[in-house]
Amino acid sequence: MTREEMRHAAKVLLAAADGKQVQYLGKFEKWTDCGDIELANFNFTLFKFRIKPEPKECWINFAEDCAPSVYVSEKTAFTAATSTPFGCRPENTAIHMREVIDR
């Protein structure tokens, strides 16, 4: 095991110890959530493990008379829409979008 592989294994083990979801590369090259059995039997030689990625989220304002804008929180999207000089209406704001992780 190389030093880089050891660092990766350490990150995965610490994440599992902190209660984060860990995945292993299973059948058909598909990432699968680890259950208690897999967590108890980490074998970094035979399997690849990773910390389950979190989906990215954003809020987008699609107002009729304004260009679309992307924000990292609903609050900032709403604040921006209601304070714009163009007078965008708040009911046209804060469309919540979440990434679909299909791996």
Summary of the structure (lengths in Angstrom):
residues: 103
radius of gyration: 20.8
end to end distance: 25.9
largest distance: 59.8
contacts: 235
relative contact order: 0.16
helix: 34%
strand: 21%
